[in-house]
Amino acid sequence: MINILIDHLPETVRIDGLNYPINTDFRASILFEELMNDCEIDNKEKIIAALKLYYPILPNNLSEALEQALWFYSCGKYDGNTSKEQDEEERKNLKRPVYSFEHDAPLIYAAFYSQYHLDLQKEKLHWWQFRALFDGLKDDNRFVQIVGYRSMEITSKMSAEQANFYRKMQKKYELPLPKNLQEQQNALEAALLGDGDLRGIL
């Protein structure tokens, strides 16, 4: 596991014994996430677009290239060993999205500017740096407050006033729900499982 405090962040991935450069710019991974969330694009088109986003030089082993792209996107957390039982559990726990790089772009830009004094129009950030800063945004940022409203679970323990307030906020800041939420969450994994040899799609 790479430690962002003491290790150099990856700029290449290793595939079949060779190091391949990977696009580390945070914008590429934002586009990757938006691509995976787009249910109107079929899985093969997503695979092609993902490979082009991440690899200046396309590896010969496309299946492993996709696995390594997922590893990079997950900031080193993805290992490709998710069991069927884990997949089933994830499907049961699917929830509405609480943020969107597309719809929340102005709020995210403002949050980075106000907290870190970073102009995301000008900055060159490694995706892992961006993700660490994104996860570290403070509660007093408007973006984080809105995410809090979207993720709030309304329970019977709340007063009627509290419950009505959070329902109102969730309605106000509701994100468009993809046509198929399961496809949104599992699009690339489904494509990988369904296509053994991926070279024929390019």
QUIDARA-V83777 format. One line per field, one symbol per residue. ss: DSSP state (2 for helix, 1 for strand, 0 for the rest). phi: phi as a letter, one per 40 degrees, with the letter a starting at -180 (. if undefined). burial: + if it has 24 or more other ideal C-beta (glycine too) atoms within 12 Angstrom, else -. A space follows every 50 residues. Layout:
# QUIDARA-V83777
ss: ???
phi: ???
burial: ???
This chain:
# QUIDARA-V83777
ss: 00000000000111100111100012222222222220000022222222 22220000000222222222222000000000022222222200000000 00002222222222220000000001222222222000000222222222 20000000022222222222220000000022222222222222000022 20
phi: .cbccbbcccbbbbbfgbcbcbcccdccccccccccccccbccccccdcc ccccbcbcccccccccccccccdcfgccbgbcccccccccccccbccbaa cccbdcccdccccccbfbcccbcbbcdccdcccccccccccddccccccc ccccbccccdccccccccccccbccdcdcbcccdcbdcccccccbcbccc cb
burial: --------++--+-+----+-+++++-++++++++++++---++-+++++ +-+++--++--++++++++++++++---------------------+-++ +--+--+++-++-------+----+++++++-++--+---+-++-++-++ ----------------------+-+--+----++++++++++-----+-- --
